Amino acid sequence: MLFKLLRIIVAALLAVFCTNALAILRQQKIALDTGDYLELRPHLHGTDGFFAAVLERLAA
């Protein structure tokens, strides 16, 4: 139950505050295109699985 609630909260935050991870990676001169989020997968990238999203605080 708690896990389901946490997934709903994270999905809502991502829908409002997510910035395209590709833009951030390019700013840092990291040549990796995985789409809107940073997703590394063992069968594609030869690494452990990893997921990241960029959240930015909006000006008040």
LUMBA-626157 format. One record per residue (C-alpha): residue number from 1; x, y, z. Coordinates in nm, 2 decimals, m for minus. Last residue first. Layout:
! residues N
> NUM|X|Y|Z $
...
This chain:
! residues 60
> 60|0.76|3.18|m0.63 $
> 59|1.02|3.07|m0.88 $
> 58|0.98|2.71|m0.98 $
> 57|1.20|2.45|m0.81 $
> 56|1.36|2.21|m1.06 $
> 55|1.32|1.84|m1.07 $
> 54|1.56|1.63|m1.29 $
> 53|1.47|1.26|m1.32 $
> 52|1.70|0.97|m1.25 $
> 51|1.68|0.59|m1.31 $
> 50|1.96|0.33|m1.28 $
> 49|2.01|m0.03|m1.37 $
> 48|2.36|m0.15|m1.31 $
> 47|2.59|m0.10|m1.61 $
> 46|2.66|m0.25|m1.95 $
> 45|2.45|0.02|m2.12 $
> 44|2.18|m0.17|m2.31 $
> 43|2.13|m0.50|m2.13 $
> 42|2.22|m0.35|m1.79 $
> 41|1.98|m0.05|m1.83 $
> 40|2.06|0.31|m1.76 $
> 39|1.77|0.55|m1.76 $
> 38|1.82|0.93|m1.74 $
> 37|1.48|1.08|m1.80 $
> 36|1.34|1.27|m2.09 $
> 35|1.52|1.06|m2.34 $
> 34|1.82|0.83|m2.29 $
> 33|2.07|1.03|m2.49 $
> 32|2.43|1.02|m2.34 $
> 31|2.70|1.26|m2.45 $
> 30|2.77|1.43|m2.12 $
> 29|2.88|1.79|m2.18 $
> 28|2.73|1.91|m1.85 $
> 27|2.48|2.13|m2.04 $
> 26|2.42|1.83|m2.27 $
> 25|2.33|1.61|m1.97 $
> 24|2.09|1.88|m1.84 $
> 23|1.91|1.91|m2.17 $
> 22|1.89|1.53|m2.20 $
> 21|1.73|1.51|m1.85 $
> 20|1.42|1.70|m1.98 $
> 19|1.29|1.89|m1.68 $
> 18|1.04|1.73|m1.45 $
> 17|0.85|1.96|m1.21 $
> 16|0.48|1.90|m1.27 $
> 15|0.44|1.55|m1.42 $
> 14|0.75|1.43|m1.22 $
> 13|0.59|1.54|m0.89 $
> 12|0.27|1.36|m0.97 $
> 11|0.45|1.04|m1.07 $
> 10|0.65|1.06|m0.75 $
> 9|0.34|1.09|m0.54 $
> 8|0.16|0.81|m0.72 $
> 7|0.46|0.58|m0.68 $
> 6|0.48|0.66|m0.31 $
> 5|0.12|0.57|m0.26 $
> 4|0.17|0.23|m0.43 $
> 3|0.47|0.16|m0.22 $
> 2|0.27|0.25|0.10 $
> 1|0.00|0.00|0.00 $
